[in-house]
Amino acid sequence: MVSTDGLERNLGLFPTMMISMGAMIGSGIFVLPAIGFKKAGAAVILAYVISAVVVLPAALSKSEMATAMPESGGTYIYIDRALGPLFGTIAGIGSWFSLTFKSAFALVGLGSYLLLIAPVSSSVITPLALALGVVVVVLNILGTELSGKVQSVIVSIVLLGLLAFSINSGIAGDYGNLEPFAPNGEWGVITAAAFVFVSFAGVTKIASIAEEVENPGKNLPRAMIGSMAIMTVIYVLVVTAIVIMTDPKVLKDGGPNGPSVTPMADGAGVLFGGFGVVIVSVLAIVALTSMANAGILSTSRFPLAMSRDSLLPPQLSDVSPKCGTPRNSILLTGAVLLLLIAFVPVIELAKLASAFKILVFSISNIALIAFRESDMEEYDPDFKAPGYPFVQIFGVIAGLVLITQMGLLSIIGAIGIIAFGVVLYFGYGRQRTHREGAISSVRGDDDSSEKEDSNQSGDSENKEE
């Protein structure tokens, strides 16, 4: 089945779930547990649960909006249609940048695990990450269905490995490592939750490829909510296994600049010796590559959607007739990815982008409220988020609380991304688009409909000329 703009609906429920889970299996398991442990002790386990609770409202909101607007662009589309093109530009360009940073971080991050199993110099990490980046970009250009199939195989293998690690750790682990559970108190747990929040951010990436999902009214909500439920259980099991298998001093100070950057391998080394380190390192490399693949697949749809709305150059909305993929948008995203890997300290930039991601999740809840309270007849979702509006209000407040725990640099990074989006909109998009968001009818703006009709009439006359 082909959409109106040439993209094929060939992703069923299983590959869609695997793409979502693949976007979450990565740094959240293989890197972040030790950083969270540094801030919260064994209560980092609880921090993952708190993060899942904060993400859930946005996942439910995006599930509803995705069934009403099963188009490429996901978060950008929802915020743009709800709050207008200015907010849409900020959300779209910011999500694109932050998710590209995360994909670059995944490819660079696998280098730490590579060094554990291969007798190579650390200077090889960047060239290897670049090579894998090229492979991922080519795979996405060749076709979404192929990319989805590869993702399904990779994620299935990684999940089996993680379950085996957790089960064996549960038998051999030292449960005394769970005490004291929260040495830094409640706010230490909240701070850890803010830092591991990005572990769940991938759950809504599949909204960006909604236009390529079969039967989106059913498959999108099932994939988002199902993958999040499964990954919450996986996170709790794996992080618990890491904590009970690893010396707390290693988790806190085993890395080159503080916390260990290979906590899974640390635990596997205690459990299985050198063989365990090799197995976990291979899983980490595969999982982080999978995370980058899912990232490019979904992130490249932001420029595509923004181009269709005249907020970015029209060439980015071209779809390859041969492969059925937005080649130019993928190439642009891939080029930025490779530049970040080659020239930028992506680990630091990924941290700067984290606060913006939390902010976008909060705004997504506001977007749903705008749609529900507006008079838009076109908004007719197949799935309705339960608990409205209390769930969404909780999501907004909880997200803002987490942002305050991210640190000054992360907040400055979010402000910088917002500023860039504002400049891009007023410099390029404003003169090319005249639509308003659903919030205009919520405000009761009596002139909004007349203004929109006038703008549409003017646009029609310009096209005729």
C-alpha positions as CSV (number, residue, x, y, z in Angstrom):
1,M,0.0,0.0,0.0
2,V,1.4,3.4,-1.0
3,S,0.5,6.7,0.7
4,T,-0.4,9.8,-1.3
5,D,3.2,11.0,-1.4
6,G,4.8,7.8,-2.5
7,L,5.8,6.3,0.9
8,E,4.8,2.6,1.2
9,R,2.8,1.3,4.2
10,N,4.7,-1.9,4.6
11,L,5.6,-2.0,8.4
12,G,3.4,-4.3,10.4
13,L,3.0,-4.4,14.1
14,F,6.1,-6.5,14.9
15,P,8.7,-4.5,12.9
16,T,7.1,-1.3,14.2
17,M,7.5,-2.5,17.8
18,M,11.1,-3.6,17.0
19,I,11.9,-0.1,15.6
20,S,10.5,1.5,18.8
21,M,12.4,-0.9,21.1
22,G,15.5,-0.6,19.0
23,A,15.5,3.1,19.5
24,M,15.4,2.5,23.3
25,I,17.9,-0.4,23.5
26,G,21.2,1.4,23.5
27,S,22.8,3.9,25.8
28,G,19.9,3.4,28.3
29,I,21.2,-0.1,29.1
30,F,24.8,-0.1,28.1
31,V,26.0,3.3,29.3
32,L,23.6,5.2,31.5
33,P,23.0,2.8,34.5
34,A,26.4,3.7,36.0
35,I,25.8,7.4,35.6
36,G,22.4,7.0,37.3
37,F,24.0,4.9,40.0
38,K,26.5,7.7,40.8
39,K,23.5,10.0,41.5
40,A,21.0,7.7,43.2
41,G,22.8,4.5,44.3
42,A,20.8,1.3,43.9
43,A,17.7,3.5,43.6
44,V,18.7,4.0,40.0
45,I,16.3,1.1,39.4
46,L,13.5,3.2,40.8
47,A,14.7,6.1,38.6
48,Y,14.0,4.1,35.5
49,V,10.5,3.4,36.7
50,I,9.9,7.1,37.4
51,S,11.2,8.0,34.0
52,A,8.7,5.6,32.4
53,V,5.9,7.1,34.4
54,V,6.8,10.6,33.2
55,V,7.1,9.4,29.5
56,L,3.8,7.5,29.6
57,P,1.5,10.6,29.2
58,A,3.3,11.7,26.1
59,A,3.3,8.2,24.7
60,L,-0.5,8.0,25.2
61,S,-0.9,11.5,23.8
62,K,1.2,10.8,20.7
63,S,-0.6,7.5,20.2
64,E,-3.9,9.3,20.0
65,M,-2.5,12.1,17.7
66,A,-0.8,9.5,15.5
67,T,-4.0,7.8,14.7
68,A,-5.7,11.1,13.8
69,M,-2.7,12.2,11.7
70,P,-0.8,9.1,10.5
71,E,1.8,11.1,8.6
72,S,5.5,11.3,8.5
73,G,6.9,13.9,11.0
74,G,5.4,12.7,14.2
75,T,6.1,15.2,17.0
76,Y,6.6,18.0,14.5
77,I,3.2,17.4,12.8
78,Y,1.3,17.2,16.1
79,I,2.8,20.4,17.6
80,D,2.6,22.3,14.4
81,R,-1.1,21.5,13.8
82,A,-1.9,22.1,17.4
83,L,0.1,25.2,18.3
84,G,1.0,26.7,14.8
85,P,4.0,26.7,12.5
86,L,6.3,28.7,14.8
87,F,6.1,26.0,17.6
88,G,6.1,23.4,14.9
89,T,9.4,24.7,13.5
90,I,11.0,24.8,17.0
91,A,9.8,21.2,17.7
92,G,10.7,19.8,14.3
93,I,14.2,21.2,14.0
94,G,14.9,20.7,17.7
95,S,13.8,17.1,17.6
96,W,15.8,16.5,14.5
97,F,19.0,17.9,16.0
98,S,18.6,16.2,19.4
99,L,17.8,12.8,17.9
100,T,20.6,13.0,15.4
101,F,22.9,13.8,18.3
102,K,21.7,10.7,20.0
103,S,22.3,8.5,17.0
104,A,25.9,9.9,16.7
105,F,26.3,9.3,20.4
106,A,25.2,5.6,20.0
107,L,27.8,5.0,17.2
108,V,30.6,6.7,19.1
109,G,29.6,5.0,22.4
110,L,30.0,1.5,21.0
111,G,33.7,2.3,20.7
112,S,34.1,1.8,24.5
113,Y,32.8,-1.7,24.2
114,L,34.8,-2.4,21.1
115,L,38.0,-1.7,23.0
116,L,37.1,-4.4,25.5
117,I,37.2,-7.2,22.8
118,A,39.5,-5.9,20.0
119,P,43.2,-5.1,20.3
120,V,42.8,-1.8,18.6
121,S,43.8,1.8,19.4
122,S,41.2,4.3,20.6
123,S,42.0,6.2,17.4
124,V,40.1,3.6,15.5
125,I,36.8,4.4,17.2
126,T,35.9,7.5,15.1
127,P,36.7,5.9,11.7
128,L,34.6,2.8,12.7
129,A,31.7,4.9,13.8
130,L,31.9,6.8,10.5
131,A,31.8,3.5,8.6
132,L,28.9,2.2,10.5
133,G,27.1,5.6,10.0
134,V,27.5,5.2,6.2
135,V,26.1,1.7,6.4
136,V,23.1,2.8,8.4
137,V,22.4,5.7,6.0
138,V,22.6,3.4,2.9
139,L,20.3,0.8,4.6
140,N,17.7,3.5,5.2
141,I,17.9,4.8,1.6
142,L,17.4,1.3,0.2
143,G,14.0,0.9,1.8
144,T,12.0,1.2,5.0
145,E,10.8,-2.4,4.8
146,L,14.4,-3.7,4.6
147,S,15.5,-1.5,7.4
148,G,12.5,-2.7,9.5
149,K,13.4,-6.4,8.9
150,V,17.0,-5.9,9.8
151,Q,15.9,-4.0,13.0
152,S,13.6,-6.9,13.9
153,V,16.4,-9.5,13.8
154,I,18.9,-7.3,15.7
155,V,16.5,-6.3,18.5
156,S,15.3,-9.9,18.9
157,I,18.9,-11.1,19.4
158,V,19.7,-8.4,21.8
159,L,16.6,-9.0,23.9
160,L,17.4,-12.7,24.3
161,G,20.9,-11.8,25.4
162,L,19.6,-9.2,27.9
163,L,17.2,-11.7,29.4
164,A,19.8,-14.4,29.7
165,F,22.1,-11.9,31.5
166,S,19.3,-10.9,33.9
167,I,18.3,-14.4,34.8
168,N,21.8,-15.6,35.5
169,S,22.6,-12.4,37.5
170,G,19.4,-13.0,39.6
171,I,20.8,-16.4,40.7
172,A,24.4,-15.3,41.3
173,G,24.1,-11.7,42.3
174,D,25.0,-10.0,45.6
175,Y,21.8,-8.5,46.9
176,G,23.8,-6.7,49.6
177,N,24.7,-4.2,46.8
178,L,21.1,-2.9,47.0
179,E,21.9,-1.3,50.4
180,P,21.8,1.5,51.1
181,F,19.1,1.8,48.5
182,A,18.9,5.6,48.1
183,P,22.0,7.1,49.7
184,N,21.4,10.6,48.2
185,G,17.7,10.8,49.2
186,E,14.6,11.4,47.1
187,W,16.1,14.2,45.0
188,G,19.0,12.0,44.1
189,V,16.5,9.6,42.6
190,I,14.7,12.4,40.7
191,T,18.0,13.7,39.4
192,A,18.9,10.2,38.2
193,A,15.5,9.9,36.6
194,A,16.1,13.1,34.6
195,F,19.4,11.7,33.2
196,V,18.0,8.3,32.3
197,F,14.9,9.8,30.8
198,V,16.4,9.6,27.4
199,S,16.4,5.9,27.7
200,F,12.6,6.0,26.9
201,A,12.7,8.8,24.4
202,G,12.8,6.4,21.5
203,V,9.3,5.0,22.3
204,T,7.6,7.7,20.2
205,K,10.1,7.7,17.3
206,I,7.8,5.5,15.4
207,A,5.3,8.3,15.2
208,S,7.7,9.9,12.7
209,I,7.2,7.0,10.3
210,A,3.4,6.7,10.9
211,E,2.9,7.1,7.1
212,E,4.8,3.8,6.5
213,V,2.9,1.7,9.1
214,E,0.1,-0.7,8.1
215,N,-3.2,-0.1,9.7
216,P,-1.9,2.8,11.8
217,G,-5.1,3.3,13.8
218,K,-4.4,0.0,15.6
219,N,-0.7,-0.7,15.1
220,L,0.7,2.7,16.3
221,P,-0.9,2.7,19.8
222,R,-0.2,-1.0,20.2
223,A,3.5,-0.5,19.2
224,M,4.1,2.5,21.3
225,I,2.4,1.3,24.5
226,G,3.5,-2.3,24.0
227,S,7.2,-1.5,23.4
228,M,7.3,0.9,26.3
229,A,5.8,-1.7,28.7
230,I,8.2,-4.4,27.6
231,M,11.2,-2.0,27.8
232,T,10.3,-0.9,31.3
233,V,10.4,-4.5,32.5
234,I,13.7,-5.0,30.6
235,Y,15.3,-1.9,32.0
236,V,14.3,-2.9,35.6
237,L,15.7,-6.4,35.2
238,V,18.9,-5.4,33.5
239,V,19.7,-2.5,35.8
240,T,19.0,-4.6,38.8
241,A,21.3,-7.2,37.4
242,I,24.1,-4.6,36.9
243,V,23.7,-3.3,40.4
244,I,23.8,-6.7,42.2
245,M,26.6,-8.1,40.0
246,T,29.0,-5.1,40.1
247,D,31.2,-3.6,42.8
248,P,29.6,-0.2,43.6
249,K,33.0,1.5,43.5
250,V,33.5,0.2,39.9
251,L,30.1,1.7,38.9
252,K,30.8,5.0,40.5
253,D,34.5,5.5,39.5
254,G,35.3,2.8,36.9
255,G,35.3,5.1,33.9
256,P,38.0,7.4,32.6
257,N,36.2,10.5,33.9
258,G,34.0,9.1,36.7
259,P,31.2,6.5,36.3
260,S,31.9,3.4,34.3
261,V,31.0,3.7,30.6
262,T,30.7,-0.1,30.2
263,P,28.5,-1.2,33.2
264,M,27.0,-4.2,31.4
265,A,30.4,-5.5,30.7
266,D,31.5,-4.9,34.3
267,G,28.6,-7.1,35.5
268,A,29.1,-9.7,32.8
269,G,32.8,-10.0,33.7
270,V,31.9,-10.8,37.3
271,L,29.3,-13.3,36.2
272,F,31.0,-15.1,33.3
273,G,34.6,-13.9,33.3
274,G,36.3,-12.8,30.1
275,F,33.8,-14.8,28.0
276,G,30.9,-12.7,29.4
277,V,32.7,-9.5,28.6
278,V,33.0,-10.5,25.0
279,I,29.4,-11.6,24.7
280,V,28.0,-8.4,26.3
281,S,30.4,-6.2,24.3
282,V,29.1,-7.8,21.0
283,L,25.5,-7.3,22.2
284,A,26.3,-3.6,23.0
285,I,27.9,-3.0,19.6
286,V,24.9,-4.6,17.8
287,A,22.4,-2.7,20.0
288,L,24.0,0.7,19.6
289,T,24.1,0.2,15.9
290,S,20.4,-0.7,16.0
291,M,19.7,2.4,18.0
292,A,21.5,4.5,15.3
293,N,19.5,2.8,12.6
294,A,16.2,3.5,14.2
295,G,17.3,7.0,14.9
296,I,18.1,7.8,11.2
297,L,14.9,6.0,10.1
298,S,12.7,8.2,12.2
299,T,14.7,11.4,12.4
300,S,15.0,11.8,8.7
301,R,11.2,12.2,8.5
302,F,11.3,15.5,10.3
303,P,12.9,17.4,7.4
304,L,10.5,15.6,5.0
305,A,7.4,16.7,6.9
306,M,8.7,20.3,7.4
307,S,9.5,20.5,3.7
308,R,6.0,19.5,2.8
309,D,4.7,22.4,4.9
310,S,7.1,24.9,3.2
311,L,9.2,25.3,6.4
312,L,12.3,23.8,4.7
313,P,13.3,23.7,1.0
314,P,11.0,21.6,-1.2
315,Q,13.8,19.2,-2.3
316,L,13.7,17.5,1.1
317,S,10.2,16.2,0.5
318,D,11.2,14.2,-2.6
319,V,10.6,10.5,-2.4
320,S,12.7,8.1,-4.4
321,P,10.5,6.3,-6.9
322,K,12.8,3.3,-6.9
323,C,13.2,2.8,-3.2
324,G,10.2,4.6,-1.8
325,T,12.2,6.5,0.8
326,P,12.9,10.2,1.3
327,R,16.4,10.0,-0.1
328,N,17.3,13.7,0.2
329,S,16.1,14.0,3.8
330,I,18.0,10.8,4.8
331,L,21.2,12.1,3.1
332,L,20.9,15.4,4.9
333,T,20.4,13.7,8.2
334,G,23.2,11.3,7.5
335,A,25.6,14.1,6.5
336,V,24.9,15.9,9.8
337,L,25.4,12.6,11.7
338,L,28.8,12.0,10.1
339,L,29.9,15.5,10.7
340,L,29.0,15.2,14.4
341,I,30.9,12.0,14.7
342,A,34.0,13.4,12.9
343,F,34.3,16.8,14.5
344,V,32.1,17.3,17.5
345,P,32.2,15.9,21.1
346,V,28.8,14.3,20.6
347,I,28.6,12.9,24.1
348,E,28.5,16.5,25.5
349,L,26.1,17.6,22.8
350,A,23.8,14.7,23.5
351,K,23.6,15.9,27.1
352,L,22.8,19.4,26.0
353,A,20.0,18.0,23.8
354,S,18.4,16.0,26.6
355,A,16.6,18.9,28.3
356,F,15.0,19.8,25.0
357,K,13.7,16.3,24.5
358,I,12.0,16.4,27.9
359,L,10.5,19.8,26.9
360,V,9.1,18.4,23.7
361,F,7.5,15.5,25.5
362,S,5.8,18.1,27.8
363,I,4.6,20.2,24.8
364,S,3.2,17.1,23.1
365,N,0.8,16.8,26.1
366,I,-0.2,20.4,25.6
367,A,-0.8,19.7,21.9
368,L,-3.3,17.0,22.7
369,I,-5.1,19.3,25.0
370,A,-5.3,21.9,22.2
371,F,-6.7,19.4,19.8
372,R,-9.3,18.1,22.3
373,E,-10.5,21.6,23.3
374,S,-10.5,22.9,19.7
375,D,-13.4,22.8,17.1
376,M,-11.4,21.0,14.5
377,E,-13.7,18.5,12.8
378,E,-10.7,17.0,11.0
379,Y,-9.3,15.7,14.3
380,D,-10.9,12.2,14.5
381,P,-8.5,9.8,16.2
382,D,-9.1,6.0,16.2
383,F,-7.5,5.8,19.7
384,K,-8.3,8.0,22.6
385,A,-5.8,8.5,25.4
386,P,-7.3,7.5,28.8
387,G,-7.3,9.8,31.8
388,Y,-7.6,13.0,29.8
389,P,-6.8,15.8,30.8
390,F,-5.3,14.8,34.2
391,V,-2.7,12.4,32.6
392,Q,-1.5,15.2,30.2
393,I,-1.3,17.8,33.0
394,F,0.7,15.4,35.1
395,G,3.0,14.8,32.1
396,V,3.6,18.5,31.6
397,I,4.4,19.2,35.3
398,A,6.5,16.1,35.8
399,G,8.6,16.9,32.7
400,L,9.3,20.5,33.9
401,V,10.4,19.1,37.3
402,L,12.9,16.8,35.5
403,I,14.2,19.6,33.4
404,T,15.2,21.5,36.5
405,Q,17.4,18.6,37.5
406,M,19.4,18.5,34.2
407,G,21.8,21.2,35.1
408,L,22.5,24.7,33.7
409,L,24.3,23.6,30.5
410,S,21.4,21.3,29.4
411,I,18.9,24.1,30.0
412,I,21.1,26.5,28.0
413,G,21.3,23.9,25.2
414,A,17.5,23.7,25.1
415,I,17.3,27.5,24.9
416,G,19.8,27.5,22.1
417,I,17.8,25.0,20.1
418,I,14.6,27.0,20.6
419,A,16.4,30.2,19.5
420,F,17.6,28.5,16.3
421,G,14.1,27.3,15.5
422,V,12.7,30.8,15.9
423,V,15.4,32.3,13.6
424,L,14.7,29.6,11.0
425,Y,11.0,30.2,11.1
426,F,11.1,34.0,10.8
427,G,14.0,33.8,8.3
428,Y,12.5,31.2,5.9
429,G,9.1,29.6,6.9
430,R,7.0,32.6,7.9
431,Q,6.6,34.1,4.5
432,R,5.8,30.7,3.0
433,T,3.1,29.5,5.3
434,H,-0.1,31.1,6.6
435,R,-1.9,28.4,8.6
436,E,-2.8,28.5,12.3
437,G,-2.9,25.8,14.9
438,A,-5.9,24.3,16.6
439,I,-5.1,26.5,19.6
440,S,-6.5,29.5,17.7
441,S,-10.0,28.1,18.1
442,V,-9.4,27.2,21.7
443,R,-8.6,30.9,22.3
444,G,-11.9,31.8,20.8
445,D,-10.3,34.0,18.2
446,D,-13.3,35.1,16.1
447,D,-11.1,36.4,13.4
448,S,-9.0,33.3,13.0
449,S,-11.3,31.5,10.6
450,E,-11.7,34.6,8.5
451,K,-8.0,35.2,8.5
452,E,-7.3,31.6,7.5
453,D,-9.9,31.8,4.7
454,S,-8.3,35.0,3.5
455,N,-4.8,33.5,3.5
456,Q,-6.0,30.4,1.7
457,S,-7.7,32.6,-0.9
458,G,-4.6,34.6,-1.3
459,D,-2.5,31.5,-1.7
460,S,-4.9,30.2,-4.4
461,E,-4.7,33.4,-6.3
462,N,-0.9,33.3,-6.2
463,K,-0.9,29.7,-7.5
464,E,-3.2,30.7,-10.4
465,E,-0.9,33.5,-11.3
